[in-house]
């Protein structure tokens, strides 16, 4: 079975989709990190609250 050849347009579209997925993932990570950091701060973790989300 022959492999499908990707055109320049296909490669550009794949790049746009991958870039979009990375941006959405970064936004989700930032929101999650901020929420867990704020929760840890409210629970009295002090300065450790800033690095606590990385362990989760």
C-alpha distance matrix in Angstrom:
0.0 3.8 6.6 9.4 12.5 15.6 18.7 22.2 23.0 20.3 21.5 25.1 24.5 22.8 25.9 28.3 26.9 27.0 30.5 31.7 30.6 32.5 35.5 35.6 35.3 38.1 40.3 39.8 40.6 43.7 44.9 44.4 46.1 49.0 49.5 49.6 51.8 54.2 54.4 55.0 57.7 59.3 59.4 61.3 58.9 60.6 58.9 56.2 54.9 53.1 50.9 50.8 47.6 45.6 46.5 45.3
3.8 0.0 3.8 6.5 9.0 12.4 15.3 18.8 20.0 17.5 18.6 22.2 22.0 20.6 23.5 26.0 25.0 25.2 28.5 29.9 29.2 30.9 33.9 34.2 34.1 36.8 39.0 38.8 39.6 42.5 43.9 43.7 45.2 48.1 48.8 49.0 51.0 53.5 53.9 54.6 57.1 58.8 59.1 60.9 58.4 59.8 58.0 55.5 54.2 52.1 50.1 50.2 47.1 45.0 46.1 45.1
6.6 3.8 0.0 3.8 6.4 9.3 12.6 15.9 17.1 14.3 15.1 18.8 18.6 17.0 19.8 22.4 21.5 21.5 24.8 26.3 25.6 27.2 30.2 30.7 30.6 33.1 35.4 35.3 36.1 38.9 40.4 40.3 41.7 44.5 45.4 45.6 47.5 50.0 50.5 51.1 53.6 55.4 55.7 57.5 54.9 56.3 54.4 52.0 50.7 48.6 46.6 46.8 43.6 41.6 42.8 41.8
9.4 6.5 3.8 0.0 3.8 6.4 9.4 12.9 13.7 11.1 12.5 15.9 15.6 14.5 17.5 19.8 19.1 19.7 22.7 24.0 23.8 25.7 28.3 28.8 29.1 31.6 33.7 33.8 34.9 37.5 38.9 39.1 40.7 43.2 44.2 44.7 46.6 48.9 49.5 50.4 52.7 54.4 55.0 56.8 54.4 55.7 53.8 51.6 50.0 47.8 46.1 46.4 43.1 41.2 42.7 41.6
12.5 9.0 6.4 3.8 0.0 3.8 6.4 9.8 11.3 9.3 10.3 13.7 14.2 13.5 16.0 18.4 18.5 19.0 21.6 23.3 23.5 25.1 27.5 28.5 29.0 31.2 33.3 33.8 34.8 37.2 38.8 39.3 40.6 43.0 44.3 44.9 46.5 48.8 49.8 50.6 52.6 54.5 55.3 56.9 54.4 55.5 53.4 51.4 49.9 47.4 45.8 46.4 43.2 41.2 43.0 42.1
15.6 12.4 9.3 6.4 3.8 0.0 3.8 6.7 7.9 5.7 6.6 10.0 10.6 10.0 12.4 14.7 15.0 15.7 18.1 19.8 20.3 21.8 24.1 25.3 26.0 27.9 29.9 30.7 31.8 34.0 35.6 36.3 37.6 39.9 41.3 42.1 43.6 45.8 46.9 47.8 49.7 51.6 52.5 54.1 51.7 52.6 50.5 48.6 47.0 44.5 43.1 43.8 40.5 38.6 40.6 39.7
18.7 15.3 12.6 9.4 6.4 3.8 0.0 3.8 5.3 5.1 6.4 8.7 10.0 10.7 12.5 14.4 15.5 16.6 18.4 20.0 21.2 22.7 24.5 25.9 27.0 28.7 30.5 31.7 32.9 34.8 36.4 37.5 38.7 40.8 42.3 43.4 44.7 46.7 48.1 49.1 50.7 52.6 53.8 55.3 53.0 53.7 51.6 50.0 48.3 45.6 44.4 45.3 42.0 40.2 42.5 41.6
22.2 18.8 15.9 12.9 9.8 6.7 3.8 0.0 3.8 5.4 5.1 6.2 8.7 9.9 10.6 12.4 14.4 15.4 16.5 18.4 20.0 21.1 22.6 24.4 25.7 27.0 28.7 30.3 31.5 33.0 34.8 36.1 37.2 39.0 40.8 42.0 43.0 45.0 46.6 47.6 49.0 51.1 52.4 53.8 51.5 51.9 49.6 48.2 46.6 43.7 42.7 43.9 40.6 38.9 41.4 40.7
23.0 20.0 17.1 13.7 11.3 7.9 5.3 3.8 0.0 3.8 5.4 5.1 6.1 8.5 9.8 10.5 12.3 14.2 15.2 16.4 18.3 19.9 21.0 22.5 24.2 25.7 27.0 28.6 30.1 31.6 33.1 34.5 35.9 37.5 39.1 40.5 41.7 43.5 45.1 46.3 47.7 49.5 51.0 52.5 50.4 51.0 48.9 47.5 45.6 42.9 42.1 43.1 39.6 38.2 40.8 39.8
20.3 17.5 14.3 11.1 9.3 5.7 5.1 5.4 3.8 0.0 3.8 5.5 5.1 6.1 8.5 9.9 10.5 12.2 14.1 15.2 16.4 18.3 19.9 21.0 22.4 24.3 25.8 26.9 28.4 30.2 31.6 32.7 34.2 36.1 37.5 38.7 40.1 42.1 43.4 44.5 46.2 48.0 49.2 50.9 48.7 49.5 47.5 45.9 44.0 41.4 40.4 41.2 37.7 36.2 38.6 37.5
21.5 18.6 15.1 12.5 10.3 6.6 6.4 5.1 5.4 3.8 0.0 3.8 5.5 5.1 6.2 8.7 9.9 10.5 12.1 14.1 15.3 16.4 18.3 20.0 21.0 22.4 24.4 25.7 26.7 28.5 30.3 31.4 32.5 34.5 36.2 37.2 38.4 40.5 41.9 42.9 44.5 46.5 47.6 49.1 46.7 47.4 45.2 43.6 41.9 39.2 38.1 39.1 35.7 34.0 36.4 35.7
25.1 22.2 18.8 15.9 13.7 10.0 8.7 6.2 5.1 5.5 3.8 0.0 3.8 5.4 5.0 6.2 8.7 9.9 10.4 12.2 14.2 15.3 16.5 18.3 19.9 21.0 22.6 24.3 25.6 26.9 28.7 30.2 31.3 33.0 34.7 36.1 37.1 39.0 40.7 41.7 43.1 45.0 46.5 47.9 45.7 46.1 43.9 42.7 40.8 38.0 37.2 38.4 35.0 33.5 36.2 35.4
24.5 22.0 18.6 15.6 14.2 10.6 10.0 8.7 6.1 5.1 5.5 3.8 0.0 3.8 5.3 5.0 6.2 8.6 9.8 10.5 12.3 14.2 15.3 16.4 18.2 19.9 21.1 22.5 24.2 25.7 27.1 28.5 30.0 31.6 33.0 34.5 35.8 37.6 39.0 40.4 41.8 43.5 45.0 46.6 44.6 45.3 43.4 42.0 39.9 37.3 36.6 37.4 33.8 32.7 35.2 34.1
22.8 20.6 17.0 14.5 13.5 10.0 10.7 9.9 8.5 6.1 5.1 5.4 3.8 0.0 3.8 5.5 5.2 6.1 8.5 9.8 10.5 12.3 14.2 15.3 16.4 18.3 20.0 21.0 22.3 24.3 25.8 26.8 28.2 30.2 31.6 32.7 34.1 36.1 37.4 38.5 40.2 42.0 43.2 44.8 42.6 43.4 41.5 39.9 37.9 35.4 34.4 35.1 31.6 30.2 32.5 31.5
25.9 23.5 19.8 17.5 16.0 12.4 12.5 10.6 9.8 8.5 6.2 5.0 5.3 3.8 0.0 3.8 5.5 5.1 6.0 8.4 9.8 10.5 12.2 14.2 15.2 16.4 18.4 19.9 20.9 22.4 24.3 25.6 26.6 28.5 30.2 31.4 32.4 34.5 36.1 37.0 38.5 40.5 41.8 43.2 40.9 41.4 39.3 37.8 36.0 33.3 32.3 33.4 30.1 28.5 31.2 30.4
28.3 26.0 22.4 19.8 18.4 14.7 14.4 12.4 10.5 9.9 8.7 6.2 5.0 5.5 3.8 0.0 3.8 5.5 5.1 6.0 8.6 9.9 10.5 12.2 14.1 15.3 16.5 18.3 19.8 21.1 22.6 24.2 25.5 27.0 28.7 30.2 31.3 33.0 34.7 35.9 37.2 39.0 40.6 42.1 40.1 40.6 38.6 37.4 35.3 32.6 32.1 33.1 29.6 28.5 31.3 30.2
26.9 25.0 21.5 19.1 18.5 15.0 15.5 14.4 12.3 10.5 9.9 8.7 6.2 5.2 5.5 3.8 0.0 3.8 5.5 5.1 6.1 8.6 9.9 10.5 12.2 14.2 15.4 16.4 18.2 20.0 21.2 22.4 24.0 25.8 27.0 28.4 29.9 31.6 33.0 34.3 35.9 37.5 38.9 40.6 38.7 39.5 37.8 36.3 34.0 31.7 31.0 31.5 27.9 27.0 29.5 28.1
27.0 25.2 21.5 19.7 19.0 15.7 16.6 15.4 14.2 12.2 10.5 9.9 8.6 6.1 5.1 5.5 3.8 0.0 3.8 5.4 5.1 6.2 8.7 9.9 10.5 12.3 14.3 15.3 16.3 18.3 20.0 20.9 22.1 24.3 25.7 26.7 28.1 30.2 31.5 32.5 34.1 36.0 37.2 38.7 36.5 37.3 35.4 33.8 31.8 29.3 28.3 29.0 25.5 24.2 26.7 25.6
30.5 28.5 24.8 22.7 21.6 18.1 18.4 16.5 15.2 14.1 12.1 10.4 9.8 8.5 6.0 5.1 5.5 3.8 0.0 3.8 5.4 5.1 6.3 8.7 9.9 10.6 12.4 14.3 15.2 16.5 18.5 19.9 20.8 22.6 24.4 25.7 26.6 28.6 30.3 31.3 32.6 34.6 36.1 37.4 35.3 35.7 33.7 32.4 30.4 27.7 27.0 28.1 24.7 23.5 26.4 25.6
31.7 29.9 26.3 24.0 23.3 19.8 20.0 18.4 16.4 15.2 14.1 12.2 10.5 9.8 8.4 6.0 5.1 5.4 3.8 0.0 3.8 5.4 5.1 6.2 8.5 9.8 10.7 12.3 14.1 15.4 16.6 18.3 19.8 21.2 22.7 24.4 25.6 27.1 28.7 30.2 31.5 33.1 34.7 36.4 34.5 35.1 33.4 32.2 29.8 27.4 27.0 27.7 24.2 23.5 26.4 25.0
30.6 29.2 25.6 23.8 23.5 20.3 21.2 20.0 18.3 16.4 15.3 14.2 12.3 10.5 9.8 8.6 6.1 5.1 5.4 3.8 0.0 3.8 5.5 5.1 6.1 8.6 9.9 10.5 12.1 14.2 15.4 16.3 18.0 19.9 21.1 22.3 23.9 25.7 26.9 28.2 29.9 31.6 32.8 34.6 32.6 33.6 32.0 30.4 28.1 25.8 25.1 25.5 21.8 21.1 23.6 22.1
32.5 30.9 27.2 25.7 25.1 21.8 22.7 21.1 19.9 18.3 16.4 15.3 14.2 12.3 10.5 9.9 8.6 6.2 5.1 5.4 3.8 0.0 3.8 5.5 5.0 6.1 8.6 9.8 10.3 12.2 14.2 15.2 16.1 18.2 19.9 20.9 22.0 24.1 25.6 26.5 28.0 30.0 31.3 32.7 30.5 31.2 29.3 27.8 25.7 23.2 22.4 23.2 19.7 18.6 21.4 20.5
35.5 33.9 30.2 28.3 27.5 24.1 24.5 22.6 21.0 19.9 18.3 16.5 15.3 14.2 12.2 10.5 9.9 8.7 6.3 5.1 5.5 3.8 0.0 3.8 5.4 5.1 6.2 8.6 9.8 10.6 12.3 14.2 15.2 16.5 18.4 20.0 20.9 22.5 24.4 25.6 26.8 28.6 30.3 31.7 29.8 30.2 28.4 27.3 25.0 22.4 22.2 23.1 19.7 19.1 22.3 21.2
35.6 34.2 30.7 28.8 28.5 25.3 25.9 24.4 22.5 21.0 20.0 18.3 16.4 15.3 14.2 12.2 10.5 9.9 8.7 6.2 5.1 5.5 3.8 0.0 3.8 5.4 5.1 6.2 8.6 9.9 10.7 12.2 14.1 15.5 16.6 18.4 19.8 21.2 22.7 24.3 25.7 27.1 28.7 30.5 28.9 29.7 28.3 27.0 24.4 22.3 22.1 22.5 18.8 18.7 21.5 19.8
35.3 34.1 30.6 29.1 29.0 26.0 27.0 25.7 24.2 22.4 21.0 19.9 18.2 16.4 15.2 14.1 12.2 10.5 9.9 8.5 6.1 5.0 5.4 3.8 0.0 3.8 5.5 5.1 6.1 8.6 9.9 10.4 11.9 14.1 15.3 16.3 17.9 19.9 21.0 22.2 23.9 25.7 26.8 28.5 26.6 27.6 26.1 24.5 22.1 20.0 19.4 19.6 15.9 15.5 18.1 16.6
38.1 36.8 33.1 31.6 31.2 27.9 28.7 27.0 25.7 24.3 22.4 21.0 19.9 18.3 16.4 15.3 14.2 12.3 10.6 9.8 8.6 6.1 5.1 5.4 3.8 0.0 3.8 5.4 5.0 6.1 8.5 9.8 10.3 12.1 14.2 15.3 16.1 18.1 19.9 20.8 22.1 24.1 25.6 26.9 24.8 25.4 23.6 22.3 20.0 17.5 17.3 18.1 14.6 14.1 17.4 16.4
40.3 39.0 35.4 33.7 33.3 29.9 30.5 28.7 27.0 25.8 24.4 22.6 21.1 20.0 18.4 16.5 15.4 14.3 12.4 10.7 9.9 8.6 6.2 5.1 5.5 3.8 0.0 3.8 5.5 5.2 6.2 8.6 9.8 10.6 12.3 14.3 15.2 16.5 18.4 19.9 21.0 22.6 24.4 26.0 24.4 24.9 23.6 22.6 19.8 17.7 18.1 18.6 15.1 15.6 18.7 17.3
39.8 38.8 35.3 33.8 33.8 30.7 31.7 30.3 28.6 26.9 25.7 24.3 22.5 21.0 19.9 18.3 16.4 15.3 14.3 12.3 10.5 9.8 8.6 6.2 5.1 5.4 3.8 0.0 3.8 5.5 5.2 6.1 8.4 9.9 10.6 12.2 14.0 15.4 16.5 18.2 19.8 21.2 22.6 24.5 23.0 24.1 23.1 21.7 18.8 17.2 17.2 17.0 13.2 14.0 16.7 14.6
40.6 39.6 36.1 34.9 34.8 31.8 32.9 31.5 30.1 28.4 26.7 25.6 24.2 22.3 20.9 19.8 18.2 16.3 15.2 14.1 12.1 10.3 9.8 8.6 6.1 5.0 5.5 3.8 0.0 3.8 5.5 5.1 5.9 8.5 9.9 10.5 11.8 14.1 15.3 16.2 17.9 19.8 20.9 22.5 20.5 21.5 20.2 18.6 16.0 14.2 13.8 13.9 10.2 10.4 13.4 11.9
43.7 42.5 38.9 37.5 37.2 34.0 34.8 33.0 31.6 30.2 28.5 26.9 25.7 24.3 22.4 21.1 20.0 18.3 16.5 15.4 14.2 12.2 10.6 9.9 8.6 6.1 5.2 5.5 3.8 0.0 3.8 5.5 5.1 6.1 8.6 10.0 10.3 12.1 14.2 15.2 16.2 18.2 19.9 21.2 19.4 19.8 18.5 17.5 14.7 12.5 13.1 13.7 10.5 11.3 14.6 13.6
44.9 43.9 40.4 38.9 38.8 35.6 36.4 34.8 33.1 31.6 30.3 28.7 27.1 25.8 24.3 22.6 21.2 20.0 18.5 16.6 15.4 14.2 12.3 10.7 9.9 8.5 6.2 5.2 5.5 3.8 0.0 3.8 5.5 5.2 6.2 8.7 9.8 10.6 12.3 14.3 15.3 16.6 18.4 20.3 19.1 19.9 19.2 18.3 15.0 13.6 14.6 14.4 11.1 13.0 15.7 13.9
44.4 43.7 40.3 39.1 39.3 36.3 37.5 36.1 34.5 32.7 31.4 30.2 28.5 26.8 25.6 24.2 22.4 20.9 19.9 18.3 16.3 15.2 14.2 12.2 10.4 9.8 8.6 6.1 5.1 5.5 3.8 0.0 3.8 5.4 5.1 6.2 8.4 9.9 10.6 12.2 14.1 15.4 16.5 18.6 17.2 18.6 18.1 16.6 13.4 12.6 12.9 11.9 8.4 10.5 12.7 10.4
46.1 45.2 41.7 40.7 40.6 37.6 38.7 37.2 35.9 34.2 32.5 31.3 30.0 28.2 26.6 25.5 24.0 22.1 20.8 19.8 18.0 16.1 15.2 14.1 11.9 10.3 9.8 8.4 5.9 5.1 5.5 3.8 0.0 3.8 5.5 5.3 6.0 8.5 9.9 10.5 12.1 14.2 15.3 16.7 14.8 15.8 14.8 13.3 10.4 9.0 9.4 9.0 5.7 7.8 10.6 9.3
49.0 48.1 44.5 43.2 43.0 39.9 40.8 39.0 37.5 36.1 34.5 33.0 31.6 30.2 28.5 27.0 25.8 24.3 22.6 21.2 19.9 18.2 16.5 15.5 14.1 12.1 10.6 9.9 8.5 6.1 5.2 5.4 3.8 0.0 3.8 5.6 5.0 6.1 8.5 9.8 10.4 12.2 14.2 15.5 14.3 14.7 14.1 13.5 10.1 8.9 10.7 10.6 8.3 10.9 13.6 12.4
49.5 48.8 45.4 44.2 44.3 41.3 42.3 40.8 39.1 37.5 36.2 34.7 33.0 31.6 30.2 28.7 27.0 25.7 24.4 22.7 21.1 19.9 18.4 16.6 15.3 14.2 12.3 10.6 9.9 8.6 6.2 5.1 5.5 3.8 0.0 3.8 5.5 5.2 6.2 8.6 9.9 10.6 12.4 14.5 13.9 15.1 15.4 14.5 10.8 10.9 12.5 11.2 8.8 12.1 13.9 12.0
49.6 49.0 45.6 44.7 44.9 42.1 43.4 42.0 40.5 38.7 37.2 36.1 34.5 32.7 31.4 30.2 28.4 26.7 25.7 24.4 22.3 20.9 20.0 18.4 16.3 15.3 14.3 12.2 10.5 10.0 8.7 6.2 5.3 5.6 3.8 0.0 3.8 5.4 5.0 6.1 8.5 9.8 10.5 12.5 11.3 13.1 13.5 11.8 8.3 9.1 9.9 7.8 5.8 9.4 10.6 8.7
51.8 51.0 47.5 46.6 46.5 43.6 44.7 43.0 41.7 40.1 38.4 37.1 35.8 34.1 32.4 31.3 29.9 28.1 26.6 25.6 23.9 22.0 20.9 19.8 17.9 16.1 15.2 14.0 11.8 10.3 9.8 8.4 6.0 5.0 5.5 3.8 0.0 3.8 5.4 5.1 6.1 8.6 9.9 10.8 9.3 10.2 10.1 9.1 5.4 5.8 7.7 6.7 6.0 9.4 11.0 10.4
54.2 53.5 50.0 48.9 48.8 45.8 46.7 45.0 43.5 42.1 40.5 39.0 37.6 36.1 34.5 33.0 31.6 30.2 28.6 27.1 25.7 24.1 22.5 21.2 19.9 18.1 16.5 15.4 14.1 12.1 10.6 9.9 8.5 6.1 5.2 5.4 3.8 0.0 3.8 5.4 5.0 6.1 8.6 10.0 9.9 10.5 11.4 11.3 7.5 8.6 11.2 10.1 9.6 13.1 14.6 13.6
54.4 53.9 50.5 49.5 49.8 46.9 48.1 46.6 45.1 43.4 41.9 40.7 39.0 37.4 36.1 34.7 33.0 31.5 30.3 28.7 26.9 25.6 24.4 22.7 21.0 19.9 18.4 16.5 15.3 14.2 12.3 10.6 9.9 8.5 6.2 5.0 5.4 3.8 0.0 3.8 5.4 5.1 6.2 8.8 9.1 11.0 12.7 11.8 8.2 10.5 12.2 10.0 9.7 13.5 14.0 12.4
55.0 54.6 51.1 50.4 50.6 47.8 49.1 47.6 46.3 44.5 42.9 41.7 40.4 38.5 37.0 35.9 34.3 32.5 31.3 30.2 28.2 26.5 25.6 24.3 22.2 20.8 19.9 18.2 16.2 15.2 14.3 12.2 10.5 9.8 8.6 6.1 5.1 5.4 3.8 0.0 3.8 5.4 5.1 6.5 5.6 8.0 9.6 8.3 5.1 8.2 9.6 7.2 8.3 11.7 11.8 11.1
57.7 57.1 53.6 52.7 52.6 49.7 50.7 49.0 47.7 46.2 44.5 43.1 41.8 40.2 38.5 37.2 35.9 34.1 32.6 31.5 29.9 28.0 26.8 25.7 23.9 22.1 21.0 19.8 17.9 16.2 15.3 14.1 12.1 10.4 9.9 8.5 6.1 5.0 5.4 3.8 0.0 3.8 5.4 5.3 5.4 5.9 7.9 8.3 5.3 8.0 10.6 9.4 10.8 14.0 14.7 14.5
59.3 58.8 55.4 54.4 54.5 51.6 52.6 51.1 49.5 48.0 46.5 45.0 43.5 42.0 40.5 39.0 37.5 36.0 34.6 33.1 31.6 30.0 28.6 27.1 25.7 24.1 22.6 21.2 19.8 18.2 16.6 15.4 14.2 12.2 10.6 9.8 8.6 6.1 5.1 5.4 3.8 0.0 3.8 5.5 7.6 8.7 11.4 11.7 8.9 11.8 14.2 12.4 13.4 16.9 17.2 16.4
59.4 59.1 55.7 55.0 55.3 52.5 53.8 52.4 51.0 49.2 47.6 46.5 45.0 43.2 41.8 40.6 38.9 37.2 36.1 34.7 32.8 31.3 30.3 28.7 26.8 25.6 24.4 22.6 20.9 19.9 18.4 16.5 15.3 14.2 12.4 10.5 9.9 8.6 6.2 5.1 5.4 3.8 0.0 3.8 6.0 8.5 11.7 11.1 8.9 12.5 14.1 11.6 13.2 16.5 16.0 15.2
61.3 60.9 57.5 56.8 56.9 54.1 55.3 53.8 52.5 50.9 49.1 47.9 46.6 44.8 43.2 42.1 40.6 38.7 37.4 36.4 34.6 32.7 31.7 30.5 28.5 26.9 26.0 24.5 22.5 21.2 20.3 18.6 16.7 15.5 14.5 12.5 10.8 10.0 8.8 6.5 5.3 5.5 3.8 0.0 3.8 5.4 9.0 9.2 8.1 11.6 13.4 11.6 14.0 17.0 16.5 16.6
58.9 58.4 54.9 54.4 54.4 51.7 53.0 51.5 50.4 48.7 46.7 45.7 44.6 42.6 40.9 40.1 38.7 36.5 35.3 34.5 32.6 30.5 29.8 28.9 26.6 24.8 24.4 23.0 20.5 19.4 19.1 17.2 14.8 14.3 13.9 11.3 9.3 9.9 9.1 5.6 5.4 7.6 6.0 3.8 0.0 3.8 6.5 5.6 5.2 8.8 10.0 8.4 11.3 13.8 13.3 14.0
60.6 59.8 56.3 55.7 55.5 52.6 53.7 51.9 51.0 49.5 47.4 46.1 45.3 43.4 41.4 40.6 39.5 37.3 35.7 35.1 33.6 31.2 30.2 29.7 27.6 25.4 24.9 24.1 21.5 19.8 19.9 18.6 15.8 14.7 15.1 13.1 10.2 10.5 11.0 8.0 5.9 8.7 8.5 5.4 3.8 0.0 3.8 5.4 5.7 8.3 10.3 10.1 13.0 15.2 15.4 16.5
58.9 58.0 54.4 53.8 53.4 50.5 51.6 49.6 48.9 47.5 45.2 43.9 43.4 41.5 39.3 38.6 37.8 35.4 33.7 33.4 32.0 29.3 28.4 28.3 26.1 23.6 23.6 23.1 20.2 18.5 19.2 18.1 14.8 14.1 15.4 13.5 10.1 11.4 12.7 9.6 7.9 11.4 11.7 9.0 6.5 3.8 0.0 3.8 5.3 6.1 8.1 9.2 12.1 13.5 14.3 16.1
56.2 55.5 52.0 51.6 51.4 48.6 50.0 48.2 47.5 45.9 43.6 42.7 42.0 39.9 37.8 37.4 36.3 33.8 32.4 32.2 30.4 27.8 27.3 27.0 24.5 22.3 22.6 21.7 18.6 17.5 18.3 16.6 13.3 13.5 14.5 11.8 9.1 11.3 11.8 8.3 8.3 11.7 11.1 9.2 5.6 5.4 3.8 0.0 3.8 5.4 5.6 6.0 9.4 10.6 10.8 12.7
54.9 54.2 50.7 50.0 49.9 47.0 48.3 46.6 45.6 44.0 41.9 40.8 39.9 37.9 36.0 35.3 34.0 31.8 30.4 29.8 28.1 25.7 25.0 24.4 22.1 20.0 19.8 18.8 16.0 14.7 15.0 13.4 10.4 10.1 10.8 8.3 5.4 7.5 8.2 5.1 5.3 8.9 8.9 8.1 5.2 5.7 5.3 3.8 0.0 3.8 5.6 5.0 7.4 9.8 10.5 11.4
53.1 52.1 48.6 47.8 47.4 44.5 45.6 43.7 42.9 41.4 39.2 38.0 37.3 35.4 33.3 32.6 31.7 29.3 27.7 27.4 25.8 23.2 22.4 22.3 20.0 17.5 17.7 17.2 14.2 12.5 13.6 12.6 9.0 8.9 10.9 9.1 5.8 8.6 10.5 8.2 8.0 11.8 12.5 11.6 8.8 8.3 6.1 5.4 3.8 0.0 3.8 5.8 7.1 8.5 10.5 11.9
50.9 50.1 46.6 46.1 45.8 43.1 44.4 42.7 42.1 40.4 38.1 37.2 36.6 34.4 32.3 32.1 31.0 28.3 27.0 27.0 25.1 22.4 22.2 22.1 19.4 17.3 18.1 17.2 13.8 13.1 14.6 12.9 9.4 10.7 12.5 9.9 7.7 11.2 12.2 9.6 10.6 14.2 14.1 13.4 10.0 10.3 8.1 5.6 5.6 3.8 0.0 3.8 5.6 5.6 7.3 9.5
50.8 50.2 46.8 46.4 46.4 43.8 45.3 43.9 43.1 41.2 39.1 38.4 37.4 35.1 33.4 33.1 31.5 29.0 28.1 27.7 25.5 23.2 23.1 22.5 19.6 18.1 18.6 17.0 13.9 13.7 14.4 11.9 9.0 10.6 11.2 7.8 6.7 10.1 10.0 7.2 9.4 12.4 11.6 11.6 8.4 10.1 9.2 6.0 5.0 5.8 3.8 0.0 3.8 5.5 5.5 6.9
47.6 47.1 43.6 43.1 43.2 40.5 42.0 40.6 39.6 37.7 35.7 35.0 33.8 31.6 30.1 29.6 27.9 25.5 24.7 24.2 21.8 19.7 19.7 18.8 15.9 14.6 15.1 13.2 10.2 10.5 11.1 8.4 5.7 8.3 8.8 5.8 6.0 9.6 9.7 8.3 10.8 13.4 13.2 14.0 11.3 13.0 12.1 9.4 7.4 7.1 5.6 3.8 0.0 3.8 5.4 5.1
45.6 45.0 41.6 41.2 41.2 38.6 40.2 38.9 38.2 36.2 34.0 33.5 32.7 30.2 28.5 28.5 27.0 24.2 23.5 23.5 21.1 18.6 19.1 18.7 15.5 14.1 15.6 14.0 10.4 11.3 13.0 10.5 7.8 10.9 12.1 9.4 9.4 13.1 13.5 11.7 14.0 16.9 16.5 17.0 13.8 15.2 13.5 10.6 9.8 8.5 5.6 5.5 3.8 0.0 3.8 5.4
46.5 46.1 42.8 42.7 43.0 40.6 42.5 41.4 40.8 38.6 36.4 36.2 35.2 32.5 31.2 31.3 29.5 26.7 26.4 26.4 23.6 21.4 22.3 21.5 18.1 17.4 18.7 16.7 13.4 14.6 15.7 12.7 10.6 13.6 13.9 10.6 11.0 14.6 14.0 11.8 14.7 17.2 16.0 16.5 13.3 15.4 14.3 10.8 10.5 10.5 7.3 5.5 5.4 3.8 0.0 3.8
45.3 45.1 41.8 41.6 42.1 39.7 41.6 40.7 39.8 37.5 35.7 35.4 34.1 31.5 30.4 30.2 28.1 25.6 25.6 25.0 22.1 20.5 21.2 19.8 16.6 16.4 17.3 14.6 11.9 13.6 13.9 10.4 9.3 12.4 12.0 8.7 10.4 13.6 12.4 11.1 14.5 16.4 15.2 16.6 14.0 16.5 16.1 12.7 11.4 11.9 9.5 6.9 5.1 5.4 3.8 0.0
